[in-house]
Amino acid sequence: MSSSTYARSSVFFYLFFAVLVAKASFCFSAKVYVVYMGSKTGEDPDDILKHNHQMLAAVHRGSIEQAQVSHIYSYRHGFRGFAAKLTDEQAYQISKMPGVVSVFPNSKRKLHTTHSWDFIGLLGDETMEIPGYSTKNQENIIIGFIDTGIWPESPSFSDIDMPPVPQGWKGHCQIGEAFNASSCNRKVIGARYYMGGYEAEEGSGRKVSFRSARDSSGHGSHTASTAAGRYVANMNYKGLAAGGARGGAPMSRIAVYKACWDSGCYDVDLLAAFDDAIRDGVHIISLSLGPGAPQGDYFNDAISVGSFHAVRRGVLVVASVGNEGSPGSATNLAPWIITVAASSTDRDFTSDIILGKGVKITGESLSPLQMNASRRIIPASEAFAGYFTPYQSSYCLDSSLNKTKAKGKVLVCRHAESSTESKLVKSKTVKEAGGVGMILIDEADLGVASPFVIPSAVVASKTGEKILSYINGTRMPMSRIFRAKTVLGIQPAPRAAAFSSKGPNTLTPEILKPDITAPGLNILAAWSPAAEGNMKFNILSGTSMACPHVTGIATLVKAVYPSWSPSAIKSAIMTTATVLDKQHQPIKADPDRRKANAFDYGSGFVNPARVLDPGLVYDSQPEDFVAFLCSLGYDESSLHLVTRDNSTCDGAFKTPSDLNYPSIAVPNLEDSFSVTRVVTNVGEAKSIYKAVVLPPAGVNVTVVPNRLVFTRIGQKIKFIVNFKVAGPSKGYAFGFLSWRNRRSQVNSPLVVRVEPASVGLVR
C-alpha cells in the first residue's frame, strides 16, 4: 500500500471515528427535557408538530432528521410544548427561543395528591385511611350538599368499584333539564332542586341555566368533590397544581340539594332542602353559604332553623363562617353548627413581575399568560377616559380607560372588592382598552390568586405603593409579567386567611365562633364545564372551600364512630386542633402576619391525625340546645316555632355559657364568674387527666377538680372553671385549658373580656 493511500485511509478512519464519538457523546450527554410553551391557542395539531421539529432542528445544525430522532412527544391539545432528548446547551438555547415558557428536566416524581389533604395530614389516594383505624364504613355515610347542584359526569363523582347504595336511603333522583335518572349512580345517590323561593322573588319567566340539579356555576361541584370526591389521577388548572386529587372521604355517598341559583339562595328553598335531606336519611349536611353580617336572630335565619332540626335528628351540620374578613363579621353562629374559617396551605400560585432592568417582585396569579418583552407601565389613573375621574379610572372600572393612553402598556389598577370575578373583569377592561398586562393592587390584601385574560398579577398594598413610586421616579418605567407557577413552602403555613370572617359572635358572644379553621385558600377541585371557561377543574378561595374539608373529616369520624352525636363529633374535631403552624410557631393571620387568635381560627387548625382519638368529648343533646335558647330569653311560645314540639324552659340554663361547649367564652367578666362543663371518656377505660391552664391576660383561672379520674368508657365527669379579674385588660384576651395525660391532649380555647368597670374591683 502506498503512503498516500494509507494516509487517505487513516483520514477516513479518524473522520468516521470522530463522527461515531460525537454521536456517542451526544447520546450519553443528552437528557430528556420538557419544553413548555403555555396554553394552546387554536393552532392545528399538525402545524404544532411541524413547528416543534423546526425548533429542534435549530439546535441540531438545521437537521430535520436529527430533530425527529430527538423528538419524543408533542403536547398539542390541552397546552403547547414537547419532550425531547437534548444536551444541557441545547436545552439552554431552546429556553431563549420566542414562545418558550420554561424548559426543565424530566425528573422522576411520585404521584402527588390533592395538596390541601396532604397538608393537613391525610395521605393516600382512594382509602384516606388514618393509621390505626379503619374508615371503610365511610361507604355507608351519606353527605347532603345544599349548594348549586353537581356536574355528575365529573370523574370526581365516578362510582367505579363502589358497593350498592346503603340500605335505608330514602332519597330521590329528580329528573330535570339535562338531568335524568342515569345522572345518579352509586356515588351520587340522590339529587333534588328547589326553585319555589327563587321564582317567587324573581319571577318564573327568568332564564335559568338548568332547571334541574345540574350545576351551572361550578360551586356545588367544587365543594362536593373537596369533601367526598373520588381519586382523579391528573387534576390541574391550566397546568398549575398538577397531580392526583381526591376528597377527604372519597368512598362516602353524595346527595345533592340544589337550592342556590345565579342570584343566591332563598330561605324558602333552603328550608325545603333541609327538610328533604333530613327525610332522605343523610348523616351530614354541608353548607358553603350563609347570611351577610350581622346575622339576624336564630328564629329569622333559615340555616339556624334548618340545622337545628337536622341536629335534633342526629344529622351533623357543617357551614362556612363567611368571607367578610372584619372583626365581628362571623355568621352561621348557632352553637349546633360546626362553623368553619379559612386558612392557607403551603402551596401558592405566584407570578414574577420584572421592573426596569431586573427588580423582581412576586405577585399572585392563576394566569398561564406572560409577556414576551418589557413594556411601558403606567398607573391606570393616567389613562382616564371621558367623564371618569383619574381616581375612578385607577380602579379600572368598565369603560373608564382611554384606549389611546392604555394601548400597548401595562396598567397598575386598584382593587377594593373581595370577589375573584371582579378581578377577572378588570383584566378584561384593560385588555379591551389595548393594555398588554395588569398589576392589581389588592387594597384588602386578601392573598387570593385569580384568573385573568391577559398577563396579570395581584400585589398587596405596600408592594403596590413601591411599584407606583418606581413609576413616578423613573423617566421611562418598564415592566414585564411572567406566567403563574406553583410554589411550595415559601411562606409560613397555615395562616388565617385575610378574607375569612372573624369573631366575636355578635349574636351570642358566650359562644365562640368560628369553631375551627381548615384550608380555604387556592383550593383545586371539580368544576362545571357549563360555567365560564369550560373547565373540568378550578382553583377557588373562600370559607366555602374550607367548609367541605371539615365535612370530609367529620365523615371519617362518623364512619369510625357511627353512634356518636353531632356534638361529640364536633368536640373531637375542635379539641384535637392545633394552634401551631408547620414550623411549630403560633399561627399567624394575613394580611399583616400578626399572631392569630381564637377569633380567627376558633379552636385551631384541623388535625385529622388526632381526631379519631380525642380522649374526652364535650357532648350535648337536643334538649341542651333548647335550654340554651331559653337562657337567651326566648319564651316557650316562640321556642315552639323552632322545636315544633312540647319543649319547655323548665331546665333553662342560667346563662348561655352553661351550654356544654368545647370552647369557653366570657364576654363580660365582672370580678368573678364560673362555667360548668362535663366531659365524657371515649379513650382508655382507666385514665387520668390533669388540667393545664394558660390564663388570658389580666385574669386568674382555676379548675375544680384539676384532676379527672376515669374508670370506664362512657363515664362523665363534671368540672368548674373559675374566672377572676386579676388586673387591667384591654378588649378580649385569649388563653386555653388543656386536659392532658401521656396519650391525649384535650384543648379548649378560653376567650375573656373584662368589663372596664371591673378593674377597680381588683383586690
Buried (B, 14 or more C-beta within 10 A) or exposed (E): EEEEEEEEEEEEEEEEEEEEEEEEEBEEEBBBBBBBBBBBEEEEEEEBBEBBBEBBBBBBEEBEEBBBEBBEEBBBEEBBBBBBBBBEEBBEBBBEEEEBBBBEEEEEEEEBBBBBBBBBBBEBBEBBBBEEBEBEBBBBBBBBBBBBBBBBEBBBBBBEEBEEBBEEBEBBBBEBBEBEEEBBBBBBBBBBBBBEBBBEEBEEEEEBBBBBBBBBBBBBBBBBBBBBBBBBEEBBBBBBBBBBBBBBBBBBBBBBBBBBBEEEBBBBBBBBBBBBBBEBBBBBBBBBBBBEBEBEEBBEBBBBBBBBBBBBEEBBBBBBBBBBBEBBBBBBBBBBBBBBBBBBBBBBBBBBBBBBEEEEBBBBBBBBBBBEEBBEBBBBBBBBBEEBEEEBBBBBBEEBBBEEBBEEBBBBBBBEBBEBEBBBBBBBBBBBBBBBBBBBBBBBBBBBBBBBBBBBBBBBBEBBEBBBEBBEEEEEBBBBBBBBBBEEEEBBBBBBBBBBBBBBBBBBBBBBBBBBBBBBBBBBBBBBBBBEBEBBBBBBBBBBBBBBBBBBBBBBBBBBBEEBBBBBBBBBBBBBBBBEBBEEEEBBBBBEEEEBBBBBBBBBBBBBBBBBBBBBBBBBEBEBBBBBBBBBEBEBEEBBEBBEEEBBBEEBBEBBBBBBBBBBBBBEBEBEBBBBBBBBBBBBEEBEBEBBBEBBBBBBBBBEEEEBEBEEEEBEBEBEBEBBBBEEBEEBBBBBBBBBBEEBBBBBBBBBBBBEEBBEEEE
